[in-house]
Amino acid sequence: MKATYKILTDHLDVNMDENIYLWFFGDIHRDTRECDEDRWKYFLKKAKDTMTDNTFFIGMGDYHDFASTREKRYLSSEGGDLHSSTSNLLDGIAEKHNRDLADELSFMRGRLLGLIEGNHSWRFENGKTSTEDLAERLDTKDMGWLCHYTTILHNTAGHSYNIAVHYILCHGKAGGKTFGITVNQVGDLKSIFPIADVYVMAHDHQRIAHPVSVLIPIKCRDGYQIKQKRQLLCRAGSFMKAYQDQSNSYEIFRLYRPSDLGALKIIISFIRDQSDDKDKMILNIVAEI
């Protein structure tokens, strides 16, 4: 895993008279028998069938399970590096998995804003990770493990508004069984980046959206006003089933609760305020689970 931090910005043309949809999906573990293939294919069909010009996607890591950086170290720990033919064979397996997944995700091309790096990410002999390889196959960007991501939304309908939406995206960490720990770990991102709009973390396979608020100063004609800013603390969900018969997954060993499988959808809308000789768009962000 490359625990890389990136700062990225995209300019998106959107119709602000209609809702904007941003899907977050991750922890697919597509190459395992625990991947809920029916649910995954249902998500793909729903996302494709409901896609509009205002629909976008972001991947949150762990697209496959084979193999984490730690597991590759284990593979080569007995007597040094893997033989080149063995490495080439394993690289070929990882490439095959990415070709198949890229084919499933091909309808997102041009609307897939990027892929977050996960901890299950094969590193090829050339140093590239399987996430970087998948991003190249889908003509999108690798967003690193932690990303401060900004979308500048340009209105294509009527008045020319430009509005920034700030996201803090991280594959994340885990280590607890309670709902409070799941939310608090996303809150750790907020303690580092306090005034973003949406915080999304993956990794623990839970799917939640918890609204919080912060007070921020806004400059006005007479000085400053204190305004309440609504924020969302989110976990992106998973497509990996737990407690399958004869399985030995980590959820069983640690007695974790099963996850609410699926993807997370953020819905962005705007309210036009023309009061007091003003003409501005007020941002409204909600989540659908």
C-alpha positions in Angstrom: 0.0 0.0 0.0 1.2 3.5 -0.8 -0.1 5.7 2.0 0.1 8.8 -0.2 -1.6 12.1 0.5 -2.8 14.1 -2.5 -4.5 17.5 -3.0 -6.7 17.4 -6.2 -9.2 19.7 -7.8 -11.7 19.0 -10.7 -13.9 21.5 -12.6 -17.2 19.9 -13.4 -20.0 21.3 -15.6 -23.3 20.5 -14.0 -27.0 21.6 -14.3 -27.7 23.2 -10.9 -31.4 23.1 -11.6 -31.2 19.4 -11.1 -29.7 17.1 -8.4 -26.1 16.1 -8.7 -25.3 12.5 -7.7 -21.9 11.2 -6.5 -21.6 7.5 -5.8 -18.9 6.2 -3.5 -18.1 2.5 -3.8 -15.3 0.4 -2.4 -14.2 -2.7 -0.5 -15.5 -4.9 -3.3 -12.9 -7.6 -2.9 -14.1 -8.7 -6.3 -11.8 -11.7 -6.6 -13.0 -13.5 -3.5 -15.9 -15.9 -3.0 -17.1 -13.6 -0.2 -17.9 -10.8 -2.7 -21.6 -10.5 -3.0 -21.7 -10.8 -6.7 -25.5 -10.4 -7.0 -25.4 -7.2 -4.9 -22.4 -5.8 -6.8 -24.1 -6.4 -10.2 -27.3 -4.9 -8.9 -25.3 -1.7 -7.9 -23.7 -1.6 -11.4 -27.1 -1.9 -13.1 -28.8 0.7 -10.8 -25.9 3.1 -11.2 -25.9 2.7 -15.0 -29.7 2.8 -15.5 -30.1 6.0 -13.3 -27.0 7.8 -14.6 -27.6 11.4 -15.8 -25.2 14.1 -17.0 -25.0 15.1 -13.3 -23.8 11.7 -12.1 -20.3 10.9 -11.0 -18.4 8.2 -9.2 -15.4 7.7 -6.8 -13.8 4.4 -5.8 -12.7 4.0 -2.2 -10.2 1.2 -2.3 -9.8 -2.6 -2.0 -11.2 -3.3 -5.4 -9.7 -6.8 -5.1 -8.4 -8.8 -2.3 -5.2 -10.2 -3.9 -2.9 -9.1 -2.4 -2.0 -6.6 0.2 1.6 -5.2 0.4 2.1 -7.1 3.7 1.0 -10.3 2.0 3.5 -9.8 -0.8 6.2 -9.3 1.9 5.2 -12.6 3.3 5.4 -14.3 -0.1 9.0 -13.2 -0.5 10.2 -13.5 3.2 11.6 -17.0 3.0 14.9 -16.4 1.1 14.6 -13.0 -0.5 12.7 -11.7 -3.5 10.3 -13.9 -5.5 11.7 -15.5 -8.7 11.0 -13.4 -11.7 8.8 -16.0 -13.3 6.8 -16.2 -10.1 6.4 -12.5 -9.9 5.4 -12.4 -13.6 2.8 -15.0 -12.9 1.3 -13.1 -10.0 1.4 -9.9 -11.9 -0.5 -11.6 -14.7 -3.2 -12.7 -12.2 -3.6 -9.1 -10.9 -3.7 -7.7 -14.4 -6.5 -10.2 -15.4 -8.5 -9.2 -12.3 -8.1 -5.5 -13.3 -9.1 -6.1 -16.9 -12.3 -7.9 -15.8 -13.2 -5.1 -13.3 -12.4 -2.3 -15.7 -14.8 -4.0 -18.1 -17.6 -4.0 -15.5 -16.9 -0.3 -14.7 -16.5 0.8 -18.3 -19.8 2.7 -18.3 -18.3 5.1 -15.7 -15.5 6.2 -18.0 -15.5 10.0 -18.2 -17.6 10.2 -15.0 -15.3 8.3 -12.6 -13.5 11.1 -10.8 -10.8 8.9 -9.3 -9.8 5.9 -7.3 -8.6 5.9 -3.7 -5.8 3.5 -2.8 -6.7 0.7 -0.4 -4.6 -1.7 1.7 -5.4 -4.6 -0.6 -3.4 -3.4 -3.6 -1.0 -5.6 -5.5 2.3 -3.9 -6.3 3.7 -4.9 -9.7 7.3 -5.5 -10.4 7.5 -2.1 -12.1 6.4 -0.4 -8.8 2.9 0.4 -9.9 0.0 -0.6 -7.7 -3.0 -2.4 -9.0 -5.1 0.7 -8.1 -2.9 2.9 -10.3 -3.2 0.3 -13.1 -7.0 0.2 -12.7 -7.1 4.0 -12.8 -5.1 4.0 -16.1 -7.4 1.4 -17.6 -10.4 3.6 -16.8 -8.9 6.9 -17.8 -9.1 8.4 -14.4 -6.7 9.4 -11.6 -5.2 7.6 -8.7 -6.2 9.8 -5.6 -3.8 8.3 -3.1 -4.7 6.8 0.2 -5.8 10.2 1.7 -7.0 13.0 -0.5 -8.2 16.6 -0.1 -10.5 16.7 -3.1 -12.3 19.8 -4.4 -14.9 19.9 -7.1 -15.6 23.4 -8.6 -19.1 23.1 -10.0 -19.9 25.3 -13.0 -23.6 25.8 -13.7 -24.6 25.0 -17.3 -28.2 26.2 -16.8 -29.0 29.9 -16.6 -26.9 32.1 -14.4 -23.2 31.4 -14.2 -22.5 30.1 -10.7 -19.3 28.5 -9.6 -19.4 26.7 -6.3 -16.7 24.6 -4.6 -17.4 21.4 -2.6 -14.7 20.0 -0.5 -14.2 16.3 0.3 -11.8 14.5 2.6 -11.4 11.0 1.2 -9.4 8.2 2.9 -9.5 4.4 2.6 -9.2 4.6 6.3 -8.6 2.5 9.4 -10.6 0.2 11.6 -10.2 -1.4 15.0 -13.4 -1.4 16.9 -16.8 -3.1 17.0 -19.1 -0.2 18.1 -21.0 2.3 15.9 -19.3 5.1 17.9 -15.8 4.0 16.9 -16.9 3.8 13.3 -18.1 7.4 13.3 -15.2 8.7 15.5 -12.6 7.4 13.1 -14.2 9.5 10.3 -14.2 12.3 12.9 -10.4 12.0 13.1 -10.3 13.4 9.5 -12.5 16.3 10.6 -10.0 17.1 13.4 -7.3 17.5 10.7 -9.4 19.2 8.0 -12.1 21.0 10.1 -14.3 22.7 7.4 -14.8 20.3 4.5 -18.3 19.5 3.3 -18.1 15.7 3.2 -15.8 13.2 4.8 -15.7 9.6 3.4 -13.8 6.7 4.8 -13.9 3.0 3.8 -12.0 0.0 5.2 -14.3 -1.2 8.0 -17.1 -2.2 5.5 -19.8 -0.2 7.3 -22.1 2.1 5.4 -23.2 5.2 7.3 -23.8 9.0 6.8 -23.8 11.0 10.0 -24.6 14.8 9.8 -22.7 17.2 12.1 -22.4 21.0 12.1 -19.6 23.5 12.7 -19.8 27.3 13.2 -17.7 29.4 10.8 -17.3 33.1 10.3 -18.7 34.6 7.1 -17.7 38.1 5.9 -20.6 40.5 5.4 -21.1 44.2 4.8 -21.0 45.0 8.5 -18.1 42.7 9.5 -18.7 39.0 10.1 -21.6 36.7 10.8 -21.4 33.3 12.3 -23.0 30.7 10.1 -23.7 27.0 10.7 -22.1 24.7 8.2 -23.5 21.2 7.8 -21.1 18.4 7.2 -21.4 14.6 6.6 -19.2 12.0 8.2 -19.5 8.9 6.0 -18.4 5.3 5.6 -18.6 4.0 2.1 -19.9 0.5 2.6 -18.7 -2.8 1.1 -19.7 -5.7 -1.1 -18.0 -8.4 0.9 -20.2 -10.8 2.8 -19.4 -12.0 6.3 -20.3 -15.2 8.1 -20.5 -17.5 5.1 -20.6 -21.2 5.9 -17.1 -22.7 6.1 -15.4 -19.3 5.7 -12.6 -18.0 7.9 -12.8 -14.3 7.3 -11.4 -11.7 9.7 -14.9 -10.7 10.8 -15.4 -14.1 12.3 -12.0 -14.2 14.1 -12.7 -10.7 15.6 -16.4 -11.2 16.1 -17.2 -8.0 14.1 -20.8 -7.3 13.2 -21.9 -7.9 9.6 -21.9 -4.9 7.3 -24.8 -3.2 5.6 -23.6 -4.0 2.1 -23.8 -1.6 -0.8 -22.6 1.8 -2.0 -23.0 5.3 -0.7 -24.7 8.0 -2.7 -24.3 11.7 -2.0 -27.0 14.0 -3.4 -26.1 17.7 -4.0 -28.8 20.3 -4.7 -29.0 24.1 -4.6 -31.5 26.6 -3.3 -31.4 30.0 -5.0 -31.4 33.0 -2.6 -32.4 36.3 -4.1 -33.3 38.1 -0.9 -31.8 41.4 0.3 -30.5 42.3 -3.2 -28.5 39.1 -3.3 -28.4 36.4 -5.9 -26.6 33.3 -4.7 -26.9 29.5 -4.6 -27.1 27.8 -1.2 -25.5 24.3 -1.2 -27.5 21.4 0.2 -25.9 18.0 0.6 -27.6 14.8 1.8 -26.8 11.1 1.7 -28.7 8.1 0.5 -28.0 4.7 1.9 
